[in-house]
Amino acid sequence: MAGHSKWSNIKHRKAAQDAKRGKVFNKLIRELTVAARQGGGEPEDNPRLRAAIDKALASNMPKDTVQRAVDRGAGNTDGDDMEEVVYEGYGPEGVAVLVEAMTDNRNRTVSEVRHAFNKHGGNLGTSGSVAFLFHKQGRLTLPEGVSEETAMEATLAAEPEEIETLEDGRLEVVTTPERFGAVKDALVEAAIAPEASDVGLFPDVYTRIDDVDLGRRIVALVDWLEDLDDVQNVYTNADFDDAIMDELQENQ
């Protein structure tokens, strides 16, 4: 899963930058509220909410802010009319892009998303055009030096799907969204604190990107989409060449 490893590096860097600007809190609060509304306010019974709480706390969101968002969703108060929408499209050179959004105005959101694709050499597709390339998983990246045997022993009872070796040698535990919380708890109990963990959409097939200019254009599209207020997450199947990764990170 080289593509996942590389793209995760960019995503984690961007998340840190967004956190410094305070942008990420609004998106996290939306996710907490909708997750609690759909599955209830108890994280033990709501895997999506558990993942959202973990992500919020990892981004240094105050616990009382997290709880207010959960309470708001569980009580369905304040007249929230947010709904979840997913947009599918193609970036430069046909790279698959999938956009998750929460909106109270579909016309506004689709217009902004379409403009982003058009501006960066892509196009908004129809429902089902790229979604089949992605599937939802939980992924937990383990610290350097943790052996596969140790990881398996720690997580076996929590029933992970598999353990993969990233190109930098670290291990990544793959789970279903429903088992994400149990697997993370098992790792923490075994004194193996994941360096990164997330529940999201991951591609089954990657598109290799070995041109610097093309890499810049893809990242520019993702940046633009993620800056939209209604957009929660952006996923792509781009797999950047090592040299391109180095240049992209230097220029961020």
N, C-alpha and C positions, 0 to 999 in steps of 0.2 A: 504493500500500500504506500509506495513512494509518493504518489500524488497527494494522498491524504496528509502525509507527514509534512510535505512542503507547504501545502496550502494552510495547514494548521498554524505553521509559523507566522504566516502573514496575518491570519485571522487573530491570533493571540496578540500580535503587535498592534493591530488596529484596535482591538478591544481595549488595550491599555491606553492608547491615545484617546479613544472615545471617553473612557472613564475619567481621564484628566479634564476633559471638557465638560463632564457632567451629562453628556448626551445619552450615555448608555442607560441611565436610571429610568428615563421615560419609557424606553422600550421594555426594560425589565419589569417595571410596574404594570404595564399592559399585559405582559405574559403572565405575571402572578395573578392578576385579577381575572383574566379569562380562564386560566387553568383552574382556579378555585371555583369559578362559576360553573364550569362544565363538569368537574369531577369531585367537588366538595372541598372543604377547607382543611381536611386532615391529610397531611403529606404521607402518612403511613398507608393510607388507602388511595392515594392519588399520585402515581408515578410521575406524571407530568408536572404536578405542583412541586413534588420533591426536587426534581431536576431544576425547576425554576428558582426555588429557594436556594439551592446550592450555588447556582450561578450568581444570584443576587448577592449572597454573602461573600462569595469569592471576589466580587467587584466592589467590596467594602460598603455595600448599602447598609445603613443602620437597621438593626433588628426591628425597631419600632416601625420604620417605614415599610419593611417587608410585611409585618403583621397587619398594618393598616390596609395594604393592598390586598392581602389574602382575605381579611374580614370584609372588605368592600365587595370582592368577588363572590364570596360565600353567601353574603346577604343580598347580592344583586341590587345594591343600592345606587343612589345618585343618578338613576336614569341612564346608565350606560347603554349605548346602542352599538357598541363595537361588534363587528363580525370579522371572522377570519376569511381571507381570500388568498389564493395561490395563483401566481402568474408564471407562465412558462415561455421561454424564448431562446433566441440564439444570439450569442455575442459575436465579435469579430471572427471570421473564418469558421463560423458554425459551431463554436464552443457552446455547450449546453449551459443554460442559466435558469435556475428556479428561484422564485422570489416569494417569500411568505410575508404577508402583511396583515395588519389589523386596521380596520377603517370604519368610520361612520358615514362615509360617502364614497361609494364604489366608483362613481363617475370621475371624481377628483383623482382618486388613487390610480385608476387605470390610465388616465391621461398623463399623469406624472411618470408612471412606469414606462409607458410607450415612448414618451419623449426621451427618457434616459437611453432606451435601446436605440432609438433612431439617431440620437446625437453621437453615439459611440460606435456606429457601424454595425449595429445588430438589428434585430426585429423581434417584436412580440409575437409569440406563437399562439396556437390554439390549445385548448385543454387537452392534455394527454400527449402533447408533442415531444416533451422531454422527461416528463415525470417518471416514465417507465425505466429511465436510466438510474434513478435514485431510490434508496430505501432507507427507512428510519432505523437508527441504531443508537445505542449508548456506547461511548468509547472512553476509556480511561487510560491515560498514558502513565506508565510507571517510572519511578526514578531509575537512573542508570545503575547498573549492577545487580538489579533484581533478576534472579534466574527464572526460567520458565517453570521449573519444578516448584519453586517457592510460590510463584503466582498461582499455579494450578492448585497447590495444596491449600492456599488461603481462600480461593474462590470456588472450589469444587461444589460445596454444598449450596452456594448461591446460584449455581447453574448458568455460568456465562456461555455465550455461543462459541467463542474461540479466543485464543491468544495469538496475536500476530507480532512479528518482529519488524520494527521500523528500520529504515535504511541506516539510521545512526546507531543501531544496536539496542535501543530501548524497546521494551515490550509494551503492547497496547492490548488491553482486555476489551473484547467486543461483546456487547450484551443486547438483548431486546430492550426496548424502552421500559417495559414492565419490570424487568429484573435489574435495571440500572441501580436503583437505590440499595437493593440487597447486596449486589456485588460491591458497591462502594463501601457499604458498612463492613463487609467482610474484609476488605483490604485494610480499612482503617483499624479494625480490631486486630489485624495481624501486624500492625505497625508499618504498613506500607501505604503511605499517604500519596495518592495520585498527584502527579505534577500538573495534570490538566484533565478535565473530565467534561463531557458534554453529551447531550442527546440531540441529535440532528439528522439531517438527510445527507447520505454519503453515496457517491456514484459507484456503480458496479464496473463501469468502463471509463477510463480516463483518456483525454485527448492530449497528446504530447505537444508541448509548446517549447520550441527551441529558437525562437526569434525574439530578440529583445524588444523591438518596436511593437510586435503583436502582444507580448506580455504586458507592456505598459498600457496598451489599449484595453486589454481585458481587465486589468486592475482598476483603470480609470472608470470603466463601466460599473464594476462592483462598488467602488467608492461612491459613485454618484447615487446608485440605487440605495446603498446603506445610509446615505445622508438624508433620504426622504423620510419625513416624519412618520408616515404610515408603515414603512417597511420594517419588519422585525428581523428577518434573516435572509441572506443571499447565499446560494450554493452554486458551485460550478464544477464541471468535470475537468477543468484545466490542470495539467500536470506540467509544472515548470521545470525546465532544464536547470541544473545546478548553477551555471553561470548567470542565468537570468534571475534566479532567486537572489543571488548575491547582489546583483545590480539593483533589483527592485527594493531590497531591504536597505541598501545604501542611500537610495533616493527618497526614503520615507522619513 
